[in-house]
Amino acid sequence: MNKHLLAWVRLNIAEGLGIARKLELLRMVKTPEAVFEMSRKEWVGLGLKPAQADSLLCEDKLRESAEIIKLAGRKGIRIIPLDDEEYPELLRYIHDPPLVLYVKGVIPRGLGFGVVGSRKATGYGMNTAFRLAAELAEEGLIIVSGMARGIDTAAHTGALHAGGQTIAVLGCGPDRAYPPENRGLMERIARNGAVISEYPPGVEPQTYHFPVRNRVISGICIGILVVEAGQKSGSLITAKAALEQGRDVFAIPGNINHHNSIGTNRLIREGAKLVLSTEDILEEIPWSLSALPTHGESVVSGSEPLTHEENLILQVLKTEDLYHDQIAERTGVPNHTLFAALLQLEIKGLVRKDLAGRYTVIADR
């Protein structure tokens, strides 16, 4: 069995430690294998609570990890860790990226664009999501959604109808069709893109999984379109995550008297781009992101001028490596602007983010 992959899965399922803390452990020891070569005493000495160290080094978790890998293999599910070149590049940059992804299909390379909305969609919403997803897919964008009933289903179907690629991000294992009636759609998506999840095969859908997975939908994408959303729609959680990650948020206006339009109309009032046609989205997309470097590569930026925010960030990073919240504190740049500026600096090959989430200036720049 692949020891590197086993270590990633084992680290991923360790309990009592959040993603940020696990990434910090990786920063200390460099590889997931090295995490499990240290003793309980050594980890406690480095600041872990005894219970956390016990969970990390638990032999039961080692056996569970091996079983997960075997089950994934039997079901045709591939496991893509954070350091794999197939791991979505934009997702790697967010504050709390999944340590591993369980994948059916092949994750497409290119620009992802999210289309999300209400599960209890109107005919207007379904038709709009289908049409816009199809038109965006024809332009070469990869449509990303959550395969839920309603708008998500229309978005995936529209992309497939146009002959495009699409990614479904699930709140359960990638061997579980949820909702059940979308099993056929799930199989089509896997043949024309990918079905992905941070949850291992066999994991059933749970209510609390879906708000967590929404950060993955937005993290893969350069922007998110909300087609219909009620006042407490999960799509608004995706939109909030997108803003925190420095992504663009778009919304379809709706009838002010219909509950499915409350969320989208409010997003527009708060600054989301109002969308009346595909062109309203395309004109905002930074197509230069198609030159996004693959993991371990950089892009020479030439004489392209830096923005004020980018210069501020570079100045503080020349002193020491910092996490995004430390950069925000020292520069005064708000989060929604900060993440976009950091992403542009990475694209230009001026800074890089390590597995622990710290940013550093690239030495030869």
C-alpha positions as CSV (number, residue, x, y, z in Angstrom):
1,M,0.0,0.0,0.0
2,N,1.2,3.5,-0.8
3,K,2.6,4.8,2.5
4,H,2.4,8.4,1.4
5,L,-1.3,8.2,0.6
6,L,-1.9,6.1,3.8
7,A,-0.3,8.9,5.8
8,W,-2.5,11.6,4.2
9,V,-5.7,9.6,4.8
10,R,-4.6,8.9,8.4
11,L,-3.9,12.5,9.1
12,N,-7.2,13.5,7.5
13,I,-9.3,11.3,9.7
14,A,-7.5,12.1,13.0
15,E,-9.9,13.6,15.5
16,G,-9.6,16.5,17.8
17,L,-7.5,18.5,15.4
18,G,-8.8,21.0,12.8
19,I,-7.5,21.4,9.3
20,A,-5.4,24.5,10.3
21,R,-3.7,22.6,13.1
22,K,-3.0,19.6,10.9
23,L,-1.4,21.9,8.3
24,E,0.7,23.4,11.1
25,L,1.9,20.0,12.0
26,L,2.9,19.4,8.4
27,R,4.8,22.7,8.4
28,M,6.8,21.4,11.4
29,V,7.8,18.0,9.9
30,K,7.4,18.6,6.1
31,T,5.6,15.3,5.2
32,P,2.5,13.4,6.4
33,E,4.7,10.3,6.9
34,A,6.9,12.2,9.4
35,V,3.9,13.1,11.5
36,F,3.5,9.5,12.4
37,E,7.2,8.8,13.0
38,M,7.1,11.1,16.1
39,S,6.3,9.9,19.5
40,R,3.4,11.0,21.7
41,K,5.9,12.6,24.1
42,E,7.4,14.6,21.2
43,W,4.0,15.9,20.0
44,V,3.0,16.9,23.5
45,G,6.3,18.7,23.8
46,L,5.4,20.6,20.7
47,G,2.1,21.8,22.1
48,L,-0.4,19.1,21.3
49,K,-2.8,18.1,24.1
50,P,-2.3,14.5,25.2
51,A,-5.7,13.5,23.8
52,Q,-4.8,15.0,20.4
53,A,-1.5,13.2,20.3
54,D,-3.3,9.9,21.2
55,S,-5.8,10.5,18.4
56,L,-3.1,11.3,15.9
57,L,-1.1,8.2,16.7
58,C,-4.0,5.8,17.3
59,E,-3.4,2.4,15.7
60,D,-7.2,2.0,15.1
61,K,-7.0,5.1,12.8
62,L,-4.1,3.5,10.9
63,R,-6.3,0.4,10.3
64,E,-9.3,2.6,9.4
65,S,-7.2,4.5,6.9
66,A,-6.0,1.3,5.2
67,E,-9.7,0.1,5.0
68,I,-10.7,3.5,3.4
69,I,-8.0,3.1,0.7
70,K,-9.1,-0.5,0.0
71,L,-12.8,0.5,-0.2
72,A,-12.0,3.4,-2.5
73,G,-10.0,1.1,-4.8
74,R,-12.9,-1.4,-5.0
75,K,-15.4,1.3,-5.8
76,G,-13.2,3.0,-8.4
77,I,-12.7,6.1,-6.3
78,R,-9.3,7.8,-6.5
79,I,-7.8,9.6,-3.5
80,I,-6.1,13.0,-4.3
81,P,-4.1,14.5,-1.5
82,L,-3.3,18.2,-1.1
83,D,0.2,17.8,-2.6
84,D,-1.0,15.9,-5.8
85,E,-0.8,17.8,-9.1
86,E,-4.5,16.9,-9.8
87,Y,-5.6,18.7,-6.7
88,P,-7.5,21.9,-7.9
89,E,-5.1,24.7,-7.8
90,L,-7.4,27.5,-6.6
91,L,-8.7,25.2,-3.8
92,R,-5.2,24.7,-2.6
93,Y,-5.0,28.4,-1.8
94,I,-8.0,28.7,0.6
95,H,-7.5,29.0,4.4
96,D,-8.8,25.5,5.1
97,P,-8.4,23.2,2.1
98,P,-9.4,19.6,2.4
99,L,-6.3,17.5,3.1
100,V,-7.6,14.8,0.7
101,L,-10.3,14.6,-2.0
102,Y,-12.1,11.4,-2.9
103,V,-12.8,11.5,-6.6
104,K,-14.9,9.7,-9.2
105,G,-13.8,10.8,-12.6
106,V,-10.9,13.1,-13.5
107,I,-10.9,16.6,-12.0
108,P,-10.9,19.0,-15.1
109,R,-8.1,21.6,-15.4
110,G,-9.3,25.1,-16.2
111,L,-11.4,27.8,-14.7
112,G,-14.2,26.6,-12.4
113,F,-17.4,28.7,-12.0
114,G,-20.0,27.9,-9.4
115,V,-23.8,27.9,-10.1
116,V,-25.8,27.3,-7.0
117,G,-29.3,28.0,-5.6
118,S,-32.5,26.8,-4.0
119,R,-33.4,23.2,-3.8
120,K,-37.1,24.2,-4.2
121,A,-36.5,26.2,-7.3
122,T,-39.1,27.7,-9.5
123,G,-39.4,27.0,-13.2
124,Y,-37.9,30.4,-13.9
125,G,-34.9,29.5,-11.7
126,M,-34.4,26.1,-13.2
127,N,-34.6,27.4,-16.8
128,T,-32.2,30.3,-16.0
129,A,-29.6,28.0,-14.3
130,F,-29.7,25.5,-17.1
131,R,-29.3,28.1,-19.8
132,L,-26.6,30.1,-18.2
133,A,-24.6,27.0,-17.2
134,A,-24.8,25.7,-20.7
135,E,-23.7,29.1,-22.2
136,L,-20.8,29.3,-19.7
137,A,-19.7,25.8,-20.4
138,E,-19.7,26.6,-24.1
139,E,-17.2,29.4,-23.3
140,G,-14.9,26.8,-21.7
141,L,-15.8,27.3,-18.0
142,I,-16.1,24.2,-15.8
143,I,-19.4,24.4,-14.0
144,V,-19.2,23.5,-10.3
145,S,-22.2,22.8,-8.1
146,G,-23.4,20.5,-5.3
147,M,-25.7,18.1,-7.2
148,A,-28.6,19.0,-4.9
149,R,-32.2,19.1,-6.1
150,G,-33.3,22.3,-7.9
151,I,-30.7,24.8,-9.2
152,D,-27.7,22.5,-8.7
153,T,-29.2,19.8,-10.8
154,A,-30.2,22.3,-13.5
155,A,-26.6,23.7,-13.6
156,H,-25.0,20.3,-14.0
157,T,-27.5,19.3,-16.6
158,G,-27.0,22.5,-18.6
159,A,-23.2,22.0,-18.6
160,L,-23.6,18.4,-19.8
161,H,-26.2,19.4,-22.4
162,A,-23.7,21.9,-23.9
163,G,-21.0,19.2,-24.1
164,G,-19.0,20.9,-21.3
165,Q,-17.3,19.7,-18.1
166,T,-18.8,19.9,-14.6
167,I,-17.8,19.1,-11.0
168,A,-20.2,18.0,-8.3
169,V,-19.0,18.5,-4.7
170,L,-20.9,16.2,-2.3
171,G,-21.7,16.4,1.4
172,C,-21.3,12.6,1.6
173,G,-19.0,9.9,0.3
174,P,-18.6,10.0,-3.5
175,D,-20.2,6.5,-3.7
176,R,-23.4,7.9,-2.3
177,A,-25.9,9.4,-4.7
178,Y,-27.7,12.2,-2.9
179,P,-30.4,12.9,-3.7
180,P,-31.0,9.3,-4.8
181,E,-32.8,10.3,-8.0
182,N,-29.6,12.0,-9.2
183,R,-27.7,8.7,-9.5
184,G,-27.9,8.8,-13.3
185,L,-26.7,12.4,-13.3
186,M,-23.9,11.5,-10.9
187,E,-22.6,8.9,-13.4
188,R,-22.8,11.4,-16.3
189,I,-20.8,13.9,-14.3
190,A,-18.1,11.4,-13.4
191,R,-17.8,10.6,-17.2
192,N,-17.6,14.3,-18.1
193,G,-15.7,15.8,-15.2
194,A,-15.6,14.7,-11.6
195,V,-17.7,13.9,-8.5
196,I,-15.6,14.9,-5.5
197,S,-15.9,14.9,-1.7
198,E,-13.7,15.4,1.3
199,Y,-15.7,12.6,2.9
200,P,-14.5,9.0,2.4
201,P,-16.6,6.4,0.6
202,G,-19.4,5.0,2.7
203,V,-20.1,8.2,4.6
204,E,-23.8,9.1,4.5
205,P,-25.0,12.6,4.0
206,Q,-25.4,14.6,7.2
207,T,-27.0,18.0,7.6
208,Y,-23.8,19.5,9.0
209,H,-21.7,18.3,6.1
210,F,-23.3,20.6,3.6
211,P,-22.4,24.0,5.0
212,V,-18.8,22.7,5.4
213,R,-18.6,21.4,1.8
214,N,-19.8,24.8,0.5
215,R,-16.4,26.3,1.0
216,V,-15.0,23.7,-1.4
217,I,-17.5,24.7,-4.1
218,S,-16.4,28.3,-3.9
219,G,-12.8,27.4,-3.3
220,I,-12.5,25.6,-6.7
221,C,-14.1,28.5,-8.5
222,I,-13.1,32.0,-9.7
223,G,-16.7,33.1,-9.1
224,I,-20.1,32.0,-7.9
225,L,-23.5,32.7,-9.4
226,V,-26.5,32.4,-7.1
227,V,-29.7,31.9,-9.2
228,E,-32.4,31.6,-6.5
229,A,-32.0,31.7,-2.7
230,G,-34.4,32.1,0.1
231,Q,-33.6,34.1,3.3
232,K,-31.8,31.2,4.9
233,S,-30.6,29.3,1.9
234,G,-27.4,27.3,2.0
235,S,-26.4,29.1,-1.2
236,L,-25.9,32.2,0.8
237,I,-23.3,30.3,2.9
238,T,-21.5,29.5,-0.4
239,A,-21.6,33.1,-1.4
240,K,-20.2,34.2,2.0
241,A,-17.4,31.7,1.7
242,A,-16.7,33.0,-1.9
243,L,-16.4,36.5,-0.6
244,E,-14.0,35.4,2.2
245,Q,-11.9,33.6,-0.3
246,G,-11.7,36.7,-2.6
247,R,-14.0,35.3,-5.3
248,D,-16.5,37.2,-7.3
249,V,-20.2,36.8,-6.4
250,F,-23.0,37.2,-9.0
251,A,-26.7,36.9,-8.5
252,I,-29.9,36.7,-10.6
253,P,-32.5,39.3,-9.7
254,G,-36.0,38.0,-8.9
255,N,-39.5,38.9,-8.0
256,I,-39.5,40.9,-4.8
257,N,-42.7,39.2,-3.6
258,H,-41.3,35.6,-3.9
259,H,-39.4,34.0,-1.0
260,N,-36.9,32.4,-3.4
261,S,-35.7,35.9,-4.5
262,I,-35.1,37.3,-1.0
263,G,-31.5,36.0,-0.8
264,T,-30.4,36.9,-4.3
265,N,-31.9,40.4,-4.2
266,R,-30.2,41.0,-0.9
267,L,-26.9,39.8,-2.3
268,I,-27.3,42.4,-5.1
269,R,-28.1,45.1,-2.7
270,E,-25.0,44.2,-0.7
271,G,-22.7,44.4,-3.8
272,A,-23.0,41.2,-5.8
273,K,-23.0,41.7,-9.6
274,L,-26.5,41.7,-11.0
275,V,-26.7,39.2,-13.9
276,L,-29.1,39.6,-16.8
277,S,-27.1,37.6,-19.4
278,T,-23.9,35.4,-19.7
279,E,-22.0,38.5,-20.9
280,D,-22.4,40.1,-17.4
281,I,-20.4,37.2,-16.0
282,L,-17.9,36.8,-18.8
283,E,-16.8,40.5,-18.8
284,E,-15.8,40.2,-15.1
285,I,-13.8,36.9,-15.4
286,P,-10.0,37.4,-15.2
287,W,-9.2,35.1,-18.1
288,S,-5.5,35.5,-17.3
289,L,-6.1,33.0,-14.6
290,S,-6.1,30.3,-17.3
291,A,-2.3,30.7,-16.9
292,L,-2.5,29.7,-13.3
293,P,0.6,27.7,-12.4
294,T,0.4,24.1,-11.6
295,H,1.7,23.0,-8.2
296,G,5.4,23.7,-7.8
297,E,5.5,26.0,-10.9
298,S,5.5,29.8,-11.1
299,V,4.6,32.3,-13.8
300,V,6.9,35.1,-14.8
301,S,5.0,38.3,-14.5
302,G,7.2,40.6,-16.5
303,S,6.7,44.3,-16.0
304,E,3.0,44.0,-15.0
305,P,2.5,46.7,-12.3
306,L,1.5,45.7,-8.8
307,T,-1.6,47.2,-7.1
308,H,-1.3,49.2,-3.9
309,E,-2.6,46.2,-1.9
310,E,-0.1,43.8,-3.5
311,N,2.8,46.2,-2.7
312,L,1.7,46.4,0.9
313,I,1.6,42.6,1.2
314,L,5.0,42.1,-0.3
315,Q,6.5,44.7,2.1
316,V,5.3,42.8,5.2
317,L,6.2,39.4,3.8
318,K,9.8,40.5,3.1
319,T,10.2,40.7,6.9
320,E,8.8,37.3,7.8
321,D,6.4,34.5,6.6
322,L,2.9,35.2,7.7
323,Y,-0.6,33.7,7.8
324,H,-3.4,35.6,6.0
325,D,-4.9,37.0,9.3
326,Q,-1.5,38.3,10.2
327,I,-1.1,40.0,6.8
328,A,-4.5,41.5,7.2
329,E,-3.7,42.9,10.6
330,R,-0.4,44.4,9.5
331,T,-1.5,45.9,6.2
332,G,-5.1,46.8,7.0
333,V,-6.3,45.2,3.8
334,P,-9.8,43.7,4.3
335,N,-10.2,39.9,3.8
336,H,-12.2,40.1,0.6
337,T,-9.5,42.2,-1.1
338,L,-6.6,40.4,0.7
339,F,-7.4,36.9,-0.7
340,A,-7.8,38.3,-4.3
341,A,-4.4,40.1,-4.0
342,L,-2.6,37.1,-2.5
343,L,-4.0,34.9,-5.4
344,Q,-2.7,37.4,-8.0
345,L,0.7,37.5,-6.3
346,E,0.9,33.7,-6.4
347,I,-0.1,33.8,-10.1
348,K,2.6,36.3,-10.8
349,G,5.1,34.0,-9.1
350,L,6.0,36.5,-6.3
351,V,4.7,34.6,-3.3
352,R,3.9,31.1,-2.4
353,K,1.7,29.4,0.2
354,D,3.0,26.5,2.2
355,L,1.0,23.5,3.3
356,A,0.5,25.1,6.7
357,G,-1.1,28.2,5.1
358,R,1.7,30.6,5.6
359,Y,2.7,33.0,2.8
360,T,6.4,33.7,1.8
361,V,8.1,35.8,-0.7
362,I,9.8,33.6,-3.4
363,A,13.5,34.0,-2.8
364,D,14.7,34.6,-6.4
365,R,12.3,37.5,-7.0
